[in-house]
Amino acid sequence: MNISSKVVHIGVGTDEKTGAISTPIYQTASFQHPALGESTGFDYTRTHNPTRQVLEDGIAALEGGAAGFAFASGMAAITAVLLLYRSGDHIVTIQDCYGGTYRLLERVFSQFGLEASYVDGSVEQVLQAVTPATRAVFIETPTNPLMNIVDIAAIAKVCRDKSIQLIVDNTFLTPCFQRPLELGADIVVHSGTKYLAGHNDLLCGIVVAKDTELAKKIQFIQNSTGSILGPNDSWLLIRGLKTLAIRMQCHNENAQRIAEWLKGHSRVTAVYYPGLPDHQGKDIHDRQASGYGGMVAFTVDDPDLVPSILERVRLIQFAESLGGVESLITFPARQTHADIPADIRNRLGISDRLLRLSVGIEDVDDIISDLEQAIEG
Ligand SMILES: Cc1ncc(COP(=O)(O)O)c(C=O)c1O
């Protein structure tokens, strides 16, 4: 079945008793035991909940994994994955990873002896950074906010050769456009808050494990640490997922038009979008993904223009986050990536002239008109 049909049918036919088309919300903490030593399969909602189960099975099928797990936020999902490792272990990740992931590694997990190294995502640098203590490589592609491309299959091969795990944050493209497990990754994580949920109305995180052995470990961590997604939010995410394919298509088409328009603007000095013909890494991207997504970053010729653009936008909202139906604009150096030290930010290109646009599904001409009046004043 094509993914655009799969997303629509998540949960359909799972409530055999009533035949409900929309998944029922099991708003219960606990479940009655039929008899001593017997279970309906559901005992306590932290462990399993039928609404969350539909979501978890659905996302596992979309990513092509053995099992899925839903968490209270993307950071809770990433935390659960990092808890697979222990003191003395080492992780290799990318230098322009999401600022929250950097903060979690540097300010939380480092206290428990988990070390991280930061590389540019090339096979050469990953190989150089791997030590005997390395247990995993954690990548995003395209990266946030500069849209750098990492070759998933090539890094997966390095990981296989070294017997370490590959974790891919697939937030930006979703399984509609990119399925890292099929390319050799072991674990996929998502800030489901973004495209999966799609409406800027809920926080959630997803982990999908490739095999049952890893799935058992993650299930144990999920149940032990307890940062699960509640039944109501699980239902909202199921509902969001139903339109994922059609939304991704629209985000993609709008972002392509906007990236091309920005490229031709006299005050725009660089545009970062993998759908542009001169984007570094486009060939790799085209091999591993079937769309470019809705994220566009760009620099303007003067840092003083940044605050005025942020103040002047009307249709586009000046707000953090991404992946929802509404277009949002952010200033990474001061917002999403503020926790990355200034010297590293500047070296990476996350400068005081860089803006990041999460292109929504409004009419593309309306978005362009808004950008035009915001840039030109
Ligand atoms: C790529 C990426 N991963 C993870 C996260 C964290 O997700 P959440 O905000 O749902 O905790 C974000 C948030 O912006 C993100 O952009």
The ligand as an ORCA input file, in Angstrom:
! r2SCAN-3c Opt
* xyz 0 1
  C      15.156     18.179     14.501
  C      14.551     18.273     15.874
  N      14.671     17.230     16.715
  C      14.128     17.266     17.959
  C      13.456     18.374     18.427
  C      12.867     18.392     19.808
  O      11.493     18.157     19.764
  P      10.402     18.692     20.832
  O      10.402     20.179     20.738
  O       9.138     18.047     20.390
  O      10.843     18.223     22.174
  C      13.299     19.478     17.578
  C      12.576     20.677     18.037
  O      12.574     21.710     17.419
  C      13.862     19.421     16.268
  O      13.759     20.462     15.420
*
